Amino acid sequence: MSKIVWLASYPKSGNTWVRIFLNNYLQNGDAPADINNLEDSMHAGKRELFDRLTGVESSDLTAVEIDRFRPWMYGRWAEESSETLFVKVHDAYRYTDTGQPIFPQEATQTAVYIIRNPLDIVASMANHLSITLDKSIAYMADEQYALARSGSKLHRQLPQFMGSWHAHVHSWTDQTELPIHLVRYEDLLQAPHETFEKLVQAVGVPVAAERLAKAVAFSSFDQVKQQETAVGFKERLPETPAFFRHGQTGRWQTELSPAQIETICYHHQQTMQTFGYLDENGRPVIN
């Protein structure tokens, strides 16, 4: 039996960047790994994966019934694998209606939680979903927000309950059942070598300095943006101009109005202060 490393985050927080880095590090190739060769089955909400592992058509089940299967499904996935699974997760850390953790401890090696300033997430999420900034702000404050929950069509992904940004953050960082390694998006930008080195150590992979430096270079924003421009990126939604937008912090200062900034800080104040995005006086910190 192998184990799962959960790569958990609220959307547009850097999950794909971390996956690209790990792909480059594990492959250890002489050229940047193809961003379109990320293992797309390595997604906790993949409907096709659920149907294959459980032998049940998820389309015949309610969201509650799907969740009941998920702990068993992930356990079976780990049992079938001969190597560590690095699995993308956008769900909040939560439980089934019978009190069972969705993400089973016995199948887990560790969980990596990637966090990003919500002031920067707003515009990135609005771009990704082709929605207004105000709608993006409302989604992030919605305690009932979920991905792929619409009943108007059958999504390729399972319903994934997230709740608000602050609730999502605390669902993973406050739980004590799984070991957690926190990665700040801002640290990936400001100190990529040190931050990725700690990540490699946390997921139980041996650290090699030359290999690490190469993987960091091959995973730079400029490199992945160049690949997307040349050949596209299959995880980009059809209506979105580009998946990789700017790869910067602090753009909220020019992208958001004072009223929008105030609204975001109001909804998420305590969590933003805890993780260094607001100072003790409630003023945004420029990372």
Summary of the structure (lengths in Angstrom):
residues: 287
radius of gyration: 18.5
end to end distance: 41.3
largest distance: 53.6
contacts: 874
relative contact order: 0.18
helix: 48%
strand: 12%
